[in-house]
Amino acid sequence: MAVAVCTIIGLFFLAMGGYALVAPAALIGPFGVRLTVASARYEVRAVYGGFGLAMAAVLSVAALDLGSLRAGIMVAVGAALAGMALGRVLSAALDERTAFYPTWFYCVVEALAATALLLTA
């Protein structure tokens, strides 16, 4: 089960990271953010692209169980995803309500992925 969880979530991160590197404006566009300067595109490529690819890489290590790192990687990535979901929930308390997509769709994805990783670690 842990291998499947790491693989599926790793593929999601791989797709997101690759897409962010190639088309940062398209990735962030659904959130209403416009990347009008180069430094903004750098930021999306770094945070969504680089981070996404790094998460895919460590989840690959976890899926292969190289060096008995699986549990630690799953807890770390699960905690990061839970923190992302929590940030969205806290934002709901501080800001006006938003449509389900994209904000709450990704909150659900992050919460489910975090739960899967933490429960199978």
C-alpha positions, 0 to 999 in steps of 0.5 A, spaced: 500 500 500 505 504 501 508 503 494 502 505 491 501 511 495 508 514 494 507 512 487 500 516 485 502 522 490 509 522 487 506 522 480 502 528 481 508 532 484 512 530 478 506 533 473 505 539 477 512 540 478 513 539 470 507 544 468 510 549 473 517 549 470 514 549 462 508 554 463 508 557 470 502 562 468 498 557 466 499 553 472 497 559 477 492 562 472 486 559 475 487 562 482 487 569 479 494 571 479 497 574 473 505 573 472 507 580 469 514 580 471 520 575 470 521 575 478 514 572 479 515 567 474 521 565 477 517 564 484 512 559 481 518 555 477 521 555 484 516 553 489 511 549 484 516 547 479 522 545 483 519 543 490 514 539 486 520 535 482 523 534 489 517 531 492 516 527 486 524 525 487 523 523 495 517 519 494 520 515 488 526 514 494 520 512 499 516 507 493 523 504 492 524 504 500 532 505 498 535 506 505 529 505 509 527 512 509 520 510 507 517 512 513 520 518 514 519 521 507 512 519 508 511 523 514 515 529 512 511 530 505 504 528 509 506 534 514 507 539 508 501 537 505 497 537 511 500 544 512 498 546 505 491 544 507 491 548 513 493 554 510 487 554 506 483 553 512 486 558 516 485 563 510 478 561 509 477 564 516 481 571 514 479 572 507 472 572 503 469 565 501 472 562 494 469 558 489 470 550 490 475 550 484 481 551 485 482 553 492 477 547 495 479 542 490 486 543 492 485 543 499 481 536 499 487 533 494 492 536 499 488 533 505 487 526 502 494 525 500 496 527 507 492 522 510 494 517 505 501 518 507 501 519 514 496 513 515 501 508 511 507 511 513 
